Amino acid sequence: MAAAIMQKMPGVSAIMIDYADEMVRLAKERFQDKPEVAYFKYDLNHGLPEEVFEGVYDLVVSGFALHHVDFPNRLPLYRQILQVLKPGGVFLNGDRFAEESTEVNGWMFNNWVSWMTDRATERFGASRTFDQIRMRQLEMDKEFGDKPGSLWEMERELRAAGFKSIDCLYKNQVCALVCGVK
């Protein structure tokens, strides 16, 4: 995402935050020739790193990270994101979401697994069954501490944090893009 944004908006700077060593290493490798990019290995359960508060930003983007943040830590994090945005600044969160209804959530999760099963076969020639992929996804959710909340929970928390407007720009199965404006 950062590369796409930097390509569309030459001259911007970026701060990349991730808790996984491998993700930080890959980002440093990919953007090694970009002095305008800073990197932090940091657990967002503790909010934003101190260094982020040294500036104000037009845009904060999160990609498939916030579903790792514990539920009680999300509202304080959203407040910090709002704090570092300029007036009119935008927060974009592309992530995995759960449905509010457990029945609908199970149905959507299974649809997503079915979609992944088809893609694994098409793209990689993999011959994994629906049940194999479903079990592996559930194992990974547990291993990585995935805790997707609902779109509605995020909307309520972004409002409580002080965002003026919140919209869902895109949703497909369990993935969505949410936008909040300061």
CYANA upper distance limits for C-alpha pairs under 8 A (distance plus 0.5 A):
  1 MET  CA      5 ILE  CA      6.70
  1 MET  CA     63 GLY  CA      8.14
  2 ALA  CA      6 MET  CA      6.51
  2 ALA  CA     14 ALA  CA      7.94
  3 ALA  CA      7 GLN  CA      6.54
  4 ALA  CA      8 LYS  CA      6.80
  5 ILE  CA      9 MET  CA      6.44
  6 MET  CA     10 PRO  CA      5.92
  6 MET  CA     11 GLY  CA      7.78
  6 MET  CA     12 VAL  CA      6.78
  6 MET  CA     13 SER  CA      8.43
 12 VAL  CA     36 GLU  CA      7.85
 13 SER  CA     36 GLU  CA      5.22
 13 SER  CA     37 VAL  CA      6.22
 14 ALA  CA     36 GLU  CA      6.90
 14 ALA  CA     37 VAL  CA      5.26
 14 ALA  CA     38 ALA  CA      6.85
 15 ILE  CA     37 VAL  CA      6.25
 15 ILE  CA     38 ALA  CA      5.26
 15 ILE  CA     39 TYR  CA      6.38
 15 ILE  CA     40 PHE  CA      8.16
 15 ILE  CA     52 VAL  CA      8.29
 16 MET  CA     24 VAL  CA      8.43
 16 MET  CA     27 ALA  CA      8.35
 16 MET  CA     37 VAL  CA      7.80
 16 MET  CA     38 ALA  CA      6.63
 16 MET  CA     39 TYR  CA      5.33
 16 MET  CA     40 PHE  CA      6.71
 17 ILE  CA     24 VAL  CA      8.04
 17 ILE  CA     39 TYR  CA      6.49
 17 ILE  CA     40 PHE  CA      5.31
 17 ILE  CA     41 LYS  CA      6.36
 17 ILE  CA     42 TYR  CA      6.72
 18 ASP  CA     23 MET  CA      7.08
 18 ASP  CA     24 VAL  CA      6.72
 18 ASP  CA     40 PHE  CA      7.04
 18 ASP  CA     41 LYS  CA      5.66
 18 ASP  CA     42 TYR  CA      6.23
 18 ASP  CA     43 ASP  CA      7.52
 18 ASP  CA     65 ALA  CA      8.36
 19 TYR  CA     23 MET  CA      8.28
 19 TYR  CA     24 VAL  CA      8.22
 19 TYR  CA     41 LYS  CA      5.47
 19 TYR  CA     42 TYR  CA      5.33
 19 TYR  CA     43 ASP  CA      5.63
 19 TYR  CA     44 LEU  CA      8.17
 20 ALA  CA     24 VAL  CA      6.97
 20 ALA  CA     41 LYS  CA      7.44
 21 ASP  CA     25 ARG  CA      6.60
 21 ASP  CA     41 LYS  CA      7.40
 22 GLU  CA     26 LEU  CA      6.60
 23 MET  CA     27 ALA  CA      6.65
 24 VAL  CA     28 LYS  CA      6.66
 24 VAL  CA     39 TYR  CA      7.36
 24 VAL  CA     40 PHE  CA      7.78
 24 VAL  CA     41 LYS  CA      6.99
 25 ARG  CA     29 GLU  CA      6.65
 26 LEU  CA     30 ARG  CA      6.55
 27 ALA  CA     31 PHE  CA      6.51
 27 ALA  CA     39 TYR  CA      8.34
 28 LYS  CA     32 GLN  CA      5.85
 28 LYS  CA     39 TYR  CA      7.75
 31 PHE  CA     37 VAL  CA      7.62
 40 PHE  CA     49 PRO  CA      8.27
 42 TYR  CA     48 LEU  CA      8.46
 42 TYR  CA     49 PRO  CA      7.39
 43 ASP  CA     47 GLY  CA      8.02
 44 LEU  CA     48 LEU  CA      6.55
 44 LEU  CA     66 LEU  CA      8.40
 44 LEU  CA     69 VAL  CA      6.91
 44 LEU  CA     77 LEU  CA      7.93
 45 ASN  CA     69 VAL  CA      5.81
 45 ASN  CA     70 ASP  CA      6.96
 45 ASN  CA     73 ASN  CA      6.17
 45 ASN  CA     74 ARG  CA      8.15
 45 ASN  CA     77 LEU  CA      8.27
 46 HIS  CA     73 ASN  CA      7.95
 46 HIS  CA     77 LEU  CA      8.48
 47 GLY  CA     73 ASN  CA      8.03
 47 GLY  CA     76 PRO  CA      7.50
 47 GLY  CA     77 LEU  CA      5.48
 47 GLY  CA     80 GLN  CA      7.53
 48 LEU  CA     52 VAL  CA      7.12
 48 LEU  CA     77 LEU  CA      7.48
 48 LEU  CA     80 GLN  CA      7.41
 48 LEU  CA     81 ILE  CA      8.26
 49 PRO  CA     53 PHE  CA      8.14
 50 GLU  CA     54 GLU  CA      8.09
 52 VAL  CA     84 VAL  CA      8.07
 53 PHE  CA     84 VAL  CA      6.72
 55 GLY  CA     84 VAL  CA      7.35
 56 VAL  CA     84 VAL  CA      5.34
 56 VAL  CA     85 LEU  CA      5.84
 56 VAL  CA     86 LYS  CA      6.13
 57 TYR  CA     84 VAL  CA      6.58
 57 TYR  CA     85 LEU  CA      5.21
 57 TYR  CA     86 LYS  CA      6.00
 57 TYR  CA     89 GLY  CA      7.36
 58 ASP  CA     85 LEU  CA      6.43
 58 ASP  CA     86 LYS  CA      6.16
 58 ASP  CA     88 GLY  CA      8.13
 58 ASP  CA     89 GLY  CA      5.08
 58 ASP  CA     90 VAL  CA      6.83
 59 LEU  CA     85 LEU  CA      7.35
 59 LEU  CA     89 GLY  CA      6.18
 59 LEU  CA     90 VAL  CA      5.38
 59 LEU  CA     91 PHE  CA      6.32
 59 LEU  CA     92 LEU  CA      8.12
 60 VAL  CA     81 ILE  CA      7.79
 60 VAL  CA     85 LEU  CA      7.96
 60 VAL  CA     90 VAL  CA      6.90
 60 VAL  CA     91 PHE  CA      5.26
 60 VAL  CA     92 LEU  CA      6.79
 61 VAL  CA     91 PHE  CA      6.37
 61 VAL  CA     92 LEU  CA      5.26
 61 VAL  CA     93 ASN  CA      6.37
 61 VAL  CA     94 GLY  CA      8.43
 62 SER  CA     66 LEU  CA      7.71
 62 SER  CA     91 PHE  CA      8.50
 62 SER  CA     92 LEU  CA      6.75
 62 SER  CA     93 ASN  CA      5.23
 62 SER  CA     94 GLY  CA      6.68
 62 SER  CA     95 ASP  CA      8.29
 63 GLY  CA     93 ASN  CA      6.52
 63 GLY  CA     94 GLY  CA      5.36
 63 GLY  CA     95 ASP  CA      6.37
 64 PHE  CA     93 ASN  CA      8.26
 64 PHE  CA     94 GLY  CA      6.48
 64 PHE  CA     95 ASP  CA      4.82
 64 PHE  CA     96 ARG  CA      7.01
 65 ALA  CA     69 VAL  CA      8.08
 65 ALA  CA     95 ASP  CA      7.45
 66 LEU  CA     74 ARG  CA      8.43
 66 LEU  CA     95 ASP  CA      7.62
 67 HIS  CA     95 ASP  CA      7.52
 67 HIS  CA     96 ARG  CA      7.28
 67 HIS  CA     97 PHE  CA      8.20
 67 HIS  CA    146 ASP  CA      6.13
 67 HIS  CA    147 LYS  CA      5.51
 67 HIS  CA    148 PRO  CA      5.12
 67 HIS  CA    149 GLY  CA      7.47
 68 HIS  CA    144 PHE  CA      7.89
 68 HIS  CA    145 GLY  CA      6.39
 68 HIS  CA    146 ASP  CA      5.53
 68 HIS  CA    147 LYS  CA      6.35
 68 HIS  CA    148 PRO  CA      8.08
 69 VAL  CA     73 ASN  CA      7.03
 69 VAL  CA     74 ARG  CA      6.97
 69 VAL  CA    147 LYS  CA      7.83
 70 ASP  CA     74 ARG  CA      7.19
 70 ASP  CA    147 LYS  CA      7.65
 71 PHE  CA     75 LEU  CA      8.48
 71 PHE  CA    147 LYS  CA      8.35
 71 PHE  CA    149 GLY  CA      8.46
 73 ASN  CA     77 LEU  CA      6.76
 74 ARG  CA     78 TYR  CA      6.63
 74 ARG  CA    157 GLU  CA      8.28
 75 LEU  CA     79 ARG  CA      6.72
 75 LEU  CA    157 GLU  CA      6.17
 75 LEU  CA    158 LEU  CA      7.76
 75 LEU  CA    160 ALA  CA      8.10
 75 LEU  CA    161 ALA  CA      6.86
 76 PRO  CA     80 GLN  CA      6.85
 76 PRO  CA    161 ALA  CA      8.10
 77 LEU  CA     81 ILE  CA      6.73
 78 TYR  CA     82 LEU  CA      6.67
 78 TYR  CA    157 GLU  CA      8.06
 78 TYR  CA    158 LEU  CA      6.85
 78 TYR  CA    161 ALA  CA      6.46
 79 ARG  CA     83 GLN  CA      6.64
 79 ARG  CA    158 LEU  CA      8.44
 79 ARG  CA    161 ALA  CA      5.30
 79 ARG  CA    162 GLY  CA      7.69
 80 GLN  CA     84 VAL  CA      6.93
 81 ILE  CA     85 LEU  CA      6.98
 81 ILE  CA     91 PHE  CA      8.11
 82 LEU  CA     91 PHE  CA      8.45
 82 LEU  CA    161 ALA  CA      7.78
 82 LEU  CA    162 GLY  CA      7.74
 82 LEU  CA    163 PHE  CA      7.43
 82 LEU  CA    182 LYS  CA      6.89
 85 LEU  CA     89 GLY  CA      5.68
 85 LEU  CA     90 VAL  CA      7.69
 85 LEU  CA    182 LYS  CA      7.44
 86 LYS  CA    182 LYS  CA      7.88
 87 PRO  CA    182 LYS  CA      6.17
 88 GLY  CA    181 VAL  CA      6.47
 88 GLY  CA    182 LYS  CA      5.51
 89 GLY  CA    181 VAL  CA      6.30
 89 GLY  CA    182 LYS  CA      5.91
 90 VAL  CA    179 CYS  CA      7.34
 90 VAL  CA    180 GLY  CA      6.28
 90 VAL  CA    181 VAL  CA      5.16
 90 VAL  CA    182 LYS  CA      6.94
 91 PHE  CA    179 CYS  CA      6.12
 91 PHE  CA    180 GLY  CA      5.54
 91 PHE  CA    181 VAL  CA      6.84
 92 LEU  CA    177 LEU  CA      7.33
 92 LEU  CA    178 VAL  CA      6.23
 92 LEU  CA    179 CYS  CA      5.13
 92 LEU  CA    180 GLY  CA      7.09
 93 ASN  CA    177 LEU  CA      6.07
 93 ASN  CA    178 VAL  CA      5.66
 93 ASN  CA    179 CYS  CA      6.99
 94 GLY  CA    175 CYS  CA      7.75
 94 GLY  CA    176 ALA  CA      6.17
 94 GLY  CA    177 LEU  CA      4.73
 94 GLY  CA    178 VAL  CA      6.86
 95 ASP  CA    175 CYS  CA      6.13
 95 ASP  CA    176 ALA  CA      6.27
 95 ASP  CA    177 LEU  CA      7.08
 96 ARG  CA    148 PRO  CA      6.45
 96 ARG  CA    174 VAL  CA      5.95
 96 ARG  CA    175 CYS  CA      4.93
 96 ARG  CA    176 ALA  CA      6.93
 97 PHE  CA    148 PRO  CA      5.32
 97 PHE  CA    149 GLY  CA      5.91
 97 PHE  CA    150 SER  CA      5.73
 97 PHE  CA    151 LEU  CA      6.88
 97 PHE  CA    174 VAL  CA      5.81
 97 PHE  CA    175 CYS  CA      6.39
 97 PHE  CA    176 ALA  CA      7.40
 98 ALA  CA    105 ASN  CA      6.41
 98 ALA  CA    148 PRO  CA      5.94
 98 ALA  CA    149 GLY  CA      5.76
 98 ALA  CA    150 SER  CA      5.20
 98 ALA  CA    151 LEU  CA      7.95
 98 ALA  CA    174 VAL  CA      6.94
 99 GLU  CA    104 VAL  CA      6.76
 99 GLU  CA    105 ASN  CA      5.13
 99 GLU  CA    108 MET  CA      8.31
 99 GLU  CA    149 GLY  CA      8.16
 99 GLU  CA    150 SER  CA      5.84
 99 GLU  CA    151 LEU  CA      8.06
100 GLU  CA    104 VAL  CA      8.10
100 GLU  CA    105 ASN  CA      7.43
100 GLU  CA    150 SER  CA      6.41
100 GLU  CA    152 TRP  CA      8.35
101 SER  CA    105 ASN  CA      6.38
102 THR  CA    106 GLY  CA      6.58
103 GLU  CA    107 TRP  CA      6.83
104 VAL  CA    108 MET  CA      6.53
105 ASN  CA    109 PHE  CA      6.49
106 GLY  CA    110 ASN  CA      6.61
107 TRP  CA    111 ASN  CA      6.69
108 MET  CA    112 TRP  CA      6.63
108 MET  CA    173 GLN  CA      6.36
108 MET  CA    174 VAL  CA      6.98
109 PHE  CA    113 VAL  CA      6.72
109 PHE  CA    173 GLN  CA      8.03
109 PHE  CA    174 VAL  CA      7.16
110 ASN  CA    114 SER  CA      6.57
110 ASN  CA    134 ARG  CA      8.07
111 ASN  CA    115 TRP  CA      6.67
111 ASN  CA    173 GLN  CA      7.62
112 TRP  CA    116 MET  CA      6.68
112 TRP  CA    173 GLN  CA      6.49
112 TRP  CA    174 VAL  CA      7.22
113 VAL  CA    117 THR  CA      6.53
113 VAL  CA    130 PHE  CA      7.17
113 VAL  CA    133 ILE  CA      7.18
113 VAL  CA    134 ARG  CA      6.35
114 SER  CA    118 ASP  CA      6.83
114 SER  CA    130 PHE  CA      6.63
115 TRP  CA    119 ARG  CA      6.75
116 MET  CA    120 ALA  CA      6.49
116 MET  CA    133 ILE  CA      8.26
117 THR  CA    121 THR  CA      6.92
117 THR  CA    128 ARG  CA      7.39
117 THR  CA    129 THR  CA      7.27
117 THR  CA    130 PHE  CA      6.33
117 THR  CA    133 ILE  CA      7.20
118 ASP  CA    122 GLU  CA      6.69
119 ARG  CA    123 ARG  CA      6.23
119 ARG  CA    124 PHE  CA      8.24
120 ALA  CA    124 PHE  CA      5.88
120 ALA  CA    125 GLY  CA      6.97
120 ALA  CA    126 ALA  CA      5.91
120 ALA  CA    127 SER  CA      8.12
120 ALA  CA    128 ARG  CA      8.14
121 THR  CA    125 GLY  CA      4.95
121 THR  CA    126 ALA  CA      5.20
121 THR  CA    127 SER  CA      6.53
121 THR  CA    128 ARG  CA      8.12
122 GLU  CA    126 ALA  CA      8.32
128 ARG  CA    132 GLN  CA      6.54
128 ARG  CA    133 ILE  CA      7.03
129 THR  CA    133 ILE  CA      6.81
130 PHE  CA    134 ARG  CA      6.48
131 ASP  CA    135 MET  CA      6.51
132 GLN  CA    136 ARG  CA      6.66
133 ILE  CA    137 GLN  CA      6.58
134 ARG  CA    138 LEU  CA      6.76
135 MET  CA    139 GLU  CA      6.63
136 ARG  CA    140 MET  CA      6.62
137 GLN  CA    141 ASP  CA      6.59
138 LEU  CA    142 LYS  CA      6.86
139 GLU  CA    143 GLU  CA      6.54
140 MET  CA    144 PHE  CA      6.37
140 MET  CA    146 ASP  CA      8.49
141 ASP  CA    145 GLY  CA      6.24
141 ASP  CA    146 ASP  CA      5.25
141 ASP  CA    147 LYS  CA      8.24
142 LYS  CA    146 ASP  CA      6.93
149 GLY  CA    153 GLU  CA      6.88
149 GLY  CA    154 MET  CA      7.62
150 SER  CA    154 MET  CA      6.95
151 LEU  CA    155 GLU  CA      6.63
151 LEU  CA    168 CYS  CA      8.47
151 LEU  CA    178 VAL  CA      8.48
152 TRP  CA    156 ARG  CA      6.66
153 GLU  CA    157 GLU  CA      6.68
154 MET  CA    158 LEU  CA      6.47
155 GLU  CA    159 ARG  CA      6.73
155 GLU  CA    166 ILE  CA      6.93
156 ARG  CA    160 ALA  CA      6.66
157 GLU  CA    161 ALA  CA      6.51
158 LEU  CA    162 GLY  CA      6.94
158 LEU  CA    163 PHE  CA      6.15
158 LEU  CA    166 ILE  CA      7.84
158 LEU  CA    180 GLY  CA      7.62
159 ARG  CA    163 PHE  CA      5.70
159 ARG  CA    164 LYS  CA      7.47
159 ARG  CA    165 SER  CA      8.12
159 ARG  CA    166 ILE  CA      8.06
162 GLY  CA    182 LYS  CA      7.87
163 PHE  CA    180 GLY  CA      6.47
163 PHE  CA    181 VAL  CA      6.15
163 PHE  CA    182 LYS  CA      5.41
164 LYS  CA    180 GLY  CA      7.74
164 LYS  CA    181 VAL  CA      6.20
164 LYS  CA    182 LYS  CA      6.00
165 SER  CA    180 GLY  CA      6.15
165 SER  CA    181 VAL  CA      5.89
165 SER  CA    182 LYS  CA      7.94
166 ILE  CA    178 VAL  CA      7.66
166 ILE  CA    179 CYS  CA      6.05
166 ILE  CA    180 GLY  CA      4.90
166 ILE  CA    181 VAL  CA      7.09
167 ASP  CA    178 VAL  CA      6.26
167 ASP  CA    179 CYS  CA      5.74
167 ASP  CA    180 GLY  CA      7.11
168 CYS  CA    176 ALA  CA      7.57
168 CYS  CA    177 LEU  CA      6.34
168 CYS  CA    178 VAL  CA      4.95
168 CYS  CA    179 CYS  CA      6.76
169 LEU  CA    176 ALA  CA      8.00
169 LEU  CA    177 LEU  CA      5.95
169 LEU  CA    178 VAL  CA      6.34
169 LEU  CA    179 CYS  CA      7.29
170 TYR  CA    176 ALA  CA      5.79
170 TYR  CA    177 LEU  CA      5.59
170 TYR  CA    178 VAL  CA      7.85
171 LYS  CA    175 CYS  CA      6.22
171 LYS  CA    176 ALA  CA      4.57
171 LYS  CA    177 LEU  CA      6.98
172 ASN  CA    176 ALA  CA      6.79
